[in-house]
Amino acid sequence: MNKSQNLTKDDIPTLIKQLTIPASTGMFFNTMYNVVDTFYAGVISTKAISALSLSFMLFFMIIGLGYGFASAITALIGNSLGKNKKLLASIYAHKGILFIPLVGMFLMIIGFLYAKDMFILLGAKDDYLQICLDYIYMIFGGIPFFMLNYSLNSILVATGDTKSYRNTLIFGFFANLILNPLFIHGFLFIPAMGISGIAFATVLIQIINMLYLFRKVLKTKMVHFLKPRYFLPQKKIYKDFLVHGLPSSLNMLTMGIGSILLTYFVTKYGYKAVAGYGIGFRVEQIMLLPALGLSTAVLTLVSNNFGAKKYDRVSQTIYKALKYGFIICTFGVAFLYIFGELIVSQFDKDKEVISYATGYLAIEVWIFYAFVTLFICVSTLQAIKKPKMIFWIGLYRQIVAKYFVGYIIVIYFALDLKYFWMGTLVMIYSAAIFAFLYTKNELKKLNIPDI
């Protein structure tokens, strides 16, 4: 029995556990990877942490597009496997491997052209601007490798393999512990690269991971070199990628723009506020990892079972994922209230920075439940091939509402930063409630049992 058949027959709670735990574990190490970057940036200076935060927002806006297309490819392959159309699944896999890196190369060029202007818009100047550019230009050079890894992982996830990508993220974390100080400070023939060394370590690790993931994909037999023409662009398949992937990719783009917009408002409180937000954001990510793992499980299980027309299993998957997600959120809220200040104080000893970080976490932890709902609803809509509303939900919560909240609270009334975080809480909950009701309605139209 192959993995696709298991995904449409085995016990749902067991499958959610089997898919979520590796995905969440991998994401934990990926987040810890970013934490390591933040720690070593702090060794350089507080401005380096702030530069890393600004750069991450811009970089996320670019690679987020690749992540969006990857989720679409997973859904298309999963649907094909559920229908037992293995040849179609294989064609999607071959075409997908090339498609996302091509998108990445285009975005890389855009990034090189406009990164400096974007940083200036966000308030970076003089040596602060140069630190930002030293990091981001090196990262941009590795974008094709990031994108190729997304392509490869989209194939593996569709077949129920969330362990391989987990393995690359675990490797990346430990490699980063060694490579960051090596490239920052230099050793023997390796020159001291400063903050560029953090970026160089990241690119090198992506290249190594790419080789491992490609080997794992070849083992699935879904991708081979018997017919090289399968890799070449094809109008119909690329149209499928665009139709099903563009809403999710644009949603990820809005997340990137929204992060930059949010950072823009935070910069009004000074670079220490940006540094505090950057630290708090990365700590917050750790608590959201199980939710992201659940969303991966939902995408895999719903796409396969929807393709197999096992609608009761689709409904059960969504219900169980929401239930588990809310339970995990409760533990996350309690953990950060107890240990939040202790954790953020490990990254920067500046009391003002710590105050900004803890102030952010004290309010943002209550958004976890909304994020779980959003992640699972977005994965569901992607999996049932109804992704159009994903972009509009993202546009509302990431740009329109965020700008409105930021302008009123930060610019017009010039209130304390904590009120801005309260405004974002209300905004995200409104988006989550709409996403849940909309998803329920779409499932009802397809005669899928109510969740």
N, C-alpha and C positions, 0 to 999 in steps of 0.2 A: 504494500500500500504506500503510495507516494505522499508527500507532505500536503499536496493540495487536497487529496481525498481525506486525509486526517482532519484538515481544517473545516471540512464540511460534515464530519461525522462524530468527532470526539466530543467529550464533555466540555461545554463552553467555559465554566469557571477554571477548569484545568488548563485549557488552551490560553485563556487570558493570562493566567499565571506564567505559563511557559513562554509567552511572547513578551509580556510586560517586564518581567524581572531582568532578562538579559538587556532589553532596550533601556530600562531605567538605570541599570548598573553601568551600561556604556555611557549614558548621558551624565551620570554622576561623575565618572572619570573625565568626561569632556568638560564639565563645569569646573571640576578641580584643576583641570588643565588651565582653564582661564583664571582660576584663583592663583595658580602658580605664576602665571604671567603678571597678574596684578601685584603679587608679593614682590617679584623681582623688579617690577617697575617702581615699586615703593622704595626699593633699595637704591635706585637711581635718584629719584626725587618725587615730591608730591606732584609736581608738574607732569612728570612722566606718567603717573597714574591717571591724571586728568586727560592727558593726551591719548592714553590707551582707551579711555572711556569714549572720547570723541571719535576716535578711529574705529572702535568696535561698532558704533552706530552706523557709520558710513559703510563699513565692510559688510555688516549684516544686511543692509539694504540691497547689496549686490548678490551675495550668495543666497539670500532668501528667495530670490527668483529661481535659482537652481533647485532649492528645496521644494518649492511649490510644484515645479514640473516633475520632480522625482516622485512626489506623492501621487500625481496623476498617472505616471507610468506604472507605479505599484498597483493602482486601482485598475488600470486597463489590463495589466497582466493577470491580476487576481481574478477579475471577471472572466477572462478568457480561460483560465485554469478551472474555474468553477463550472464553466460550460463544457469543459473537457476539449477545448479547442487549443491543443498544445502547439500546433504550427503557428497560429496567430499570436499566441503568447511569446513564442520564440522570435517572431518577426518584431514584435513590440520591443523585446529585450535588445535585439541587435541594433535597431534604429535608435533606441533610447540612449545607448552607450555613447553615440556620437552627438546626438541632439543637444544634450545639456552642456557639454563642453563648448560647443559652437556658440551657444547663448552666452556662456561665461567669457569667451574670448571677446565678444562684442562689448560686453559690460566692462571688461578689463580696460579696454581702450577708452571708454567713456570715463571710467574712474581716473585714469591717468590724466585725462584732459581737464577734469573739473574738480578734482579733490582739493586743490589749493583754494579755489574760490569758495568751496563749501566750508572749509575750515575757517576762512576769514569771516564768512557770514556768521559762523558760530562763535566768533569773538576771539579766535586764536591769532596771535601776532608775535612778531620778533622771535625769540628763542623758543617760545611755546609752540608757535606755528611750525618751526623747523623740526621740533621733536615729533610733532604729529606727522609731518611729511616723511621723515626718516623711517617711521614705522609703516605707514600705509603704502608707500611705494614698493617696499619689499614684499608686503603681503599681496599686493595686486599682481605681482609676478607669479604668484602661486595659484591664482584663481582657477586656471584650467584644471589643476590637480584636485582642488576642492570639488569642482563640478563633476569631474570624472568619478570621484568617489561617491557622489550622490547618485550618479547613474548606476553604478555597480550595486550600491546598496538597495536601490529601488527594486532591482531584480530579486535580490536575496530576500527582502522583506515580503515580497509577493508570494514567495514559496514557503514562507513561515520561518525563515532563518533570520533571527534578530541577534544571534550570537556572534556572527563573524564581524559585524560592525562594532559590536561591544568589544571584541578582542582588539580591534585597531585603536579604539579609544583608550582602553587600559594601557596598551603599549605606548600610545602617545603621551599619556600622563607621566609614566615613569621615564620615558625618553626626554620629555621636556624638563624634568627635574635636573637632568644631567646637562642637556644641551643649552638651556638658558644661561646659566652662569658661565659656561664655556664660551659662548659666542658674545655675551655681554662684555666680559672682562678679557677674553682672549687667552690663548695658551700655546706656547711654543710657536709654531708657524701660523696659528690662527690669530688674526688681528682682533683687537678689542673693537666691537661694533656698537656698543651702547644699546639703545632701544631697538636699533635695526637688528641686533642679534636675537632679540625675542621673536621678531617676525621671521628671520631666517630659519630659526629652529622649527617654527610652525610649518613653513613650506617644505623643509626637508622631511619632516615627519609625514606630511601628506603624501609625498612621493613614495615613501616606503610603504605606507598603508595602501596606496593604490595598487602596488604589485601584489600584495596579499589578497586584496578583495578581488582582483581580476582572476587570480588563481582559484578562489572559491566559486566565482561565477562560472568558470569553465567546468568545474566539477558538477554543476547542476545540469549540464548538457543542454541548457537552454540557449547557450551561446557557443558557437564553434566557428572554425575557419574553413569548413567544407564548401561553403558558398559565400565568398567574400562580398558578393553583391548585396547580401542581407544588411550589411552595415551602411550602405550608401543611402543618402537622403531619398525619401519617397513622399510625394506630395500628399497622398491620402493619409499615410501614417503620421506625417508631421502635422497635418490638419487636426488629426485626433489629439495629438499632444497639445496643440495650441487651444483647441476647444475645451478640453478637459483640464489642461494645466494652467492656462492663462488666468482664470479667476483666482486660483490658489496662489499663483506666482505674484499676481498683482496685490493679493492680500498680504503676502510676505513683503512686497515692496512698500505697501502702506505702513506695515510694521516698522520697516527701516526708516521711512520718512517720519513716521510718528515718533520714533525714538530720537531722531534728530530734532524734531519740533519740541519734544519734551526737554531735550538737552538745551535747546535754545532758551527756553524759559528758565531753566535751572541756572544757566550762565549769568542771569540777571542778579544772582546772589553771590557771584564770585567763583573762582576756580576751585576753592576749597569745597564749595557746595557740589560742584561737578565731581570732584574726587570722592566725596562722601556718597553721592548718588551712585557712582560707578561701583564702589565697594558694596553698598547695600543691594544693588541690582544683582551682583554676582552671587551674594549670599542667598538672596531670594530665589535665584535659579535652582539652587540645590534642593529647596523644598518643593519646587515645581516638577522635579524630575520624574517622580512616579506618574504624575498627570500626563507628561509627555510620553512616557512609556505606554500608558493606557491608550493614548490616542494612536500610537503605532499599532497596538494590538487590535483596536477597533477598525482601523483602515484595512488591515490584513484579513481579519475574520469577516467583516461585513462585505468586503469586495468579493471574496471567494463564495460566501454563502448567498449573496445577492445574485451572483452569476449562476449558482446552482438552483436558484429559486426556492431556497429554504428560508422563507421569510420569518418563520417563528424563531429561528436561530439568530437572524439579524436583530430582531427585537430583544431577545434575551441578552445578546452581546452588549447592546447599548445600555440596557438597564443595569446589568452587573457592573459595567465599567463606571457608570455614574455612582453607583453605590460604593464601590471600592474607593473611588476617587474622593468622595466626601469624607469617608473614614480616615483616609490618609491625610487629607487637609487638616482635620482636627488635630492630629498629632503634630503636624507641621507648625500650626499656629502656636500650640503650647511650647514646642521646642524653641522657636525663635523668641518668644517672650521671655523665656528663662535664660537662654544662652546668646541671644542676639548681640548684646553689647560686648560680651567676651570675645565673640568671633570677629566682629569688625575691628576691634582694637588690635588684632594681630597684624593688620595691614598698614595701619598708619597710627602713629602715636600723637598726632595733632588732635587736641581735644575738640577743636571746632569741626574737623573732618568727621571725627567719631560721632559727634552730636548730630550732624547732618545725616549720617548713615543710619544711626539708630532711630532717628525721627522718621526717616523713610520707611524702615521696616515695621515700626510700631503701627503704621496705618496700612501699609501694603499687604501685610499678612492676611488681612481680612478679605482680600480680593481673590485668594486662592480658590475658593468655591466657584467663583465666576469664571476663573481661568479653566478649571476642570470642565465646566459645562461647555465653554467655548471650544476647547480643544477637541472634545468628543463629538460635538455637533459638526464641526468643520470636517473631521475625519469621516463621519457618517455621510455627509453630503458629497464628499469626494468619492467615497466608496460606492454610493448608489448612482453615481454619474449625474448628479444634480448640483454642480458646483457654482452656478452663476451667482447666487446670493452671497457666497463667501466673500467676494470682493467688496460688495456694498456694505456688508457688516464691518469689514476691516476699514473701509473708507470712513465710515461714521465714527468708529471708536478710536481710530488711530490719527485721523487728521481733522475732520470737521468738528467733532465734539471736543477733541483735545485742544484745538486752537481756541475754540470758544471759551472753554474752562480756563486755559492759560491766559488769554487776553483779559478776561474779566478779573481773575484773581491776582495775577502777577503784574500786568501792565496797568489796568484801569484802577483797581483798588490798592495795588502794591501791598498786599497782605503777606504775612509770614509764609514761608515755604510749605509748612505743614498743611495749610489750607488748599494748596495746589494738589497735594497728595489726596486730600479728602475729596476734592472735585473729580480726580481721576477714578477714585473708587466708585462714586455714583455713576460715572460715565460707563465704566466697564460692566457694572452690574446691569445697566439698561441694555447693553449690547448682548450680554449673556442670556437675559430673559427673552429677548426677541429671537436670538438664534435657536433657543430651545423650542419655542412655540412654532417657529418656521419649520424646523426639522421635523417636529411631530406632524405637522400638516403635510409635508412632502411624503413622509412615510405612509400616512393615511391614504394619500392619492394612489400609492402603489399597492394598496391592500396589505400593508405590513402591519401586524398586530401592534396595538398601542403599547408604548414603553411606560 
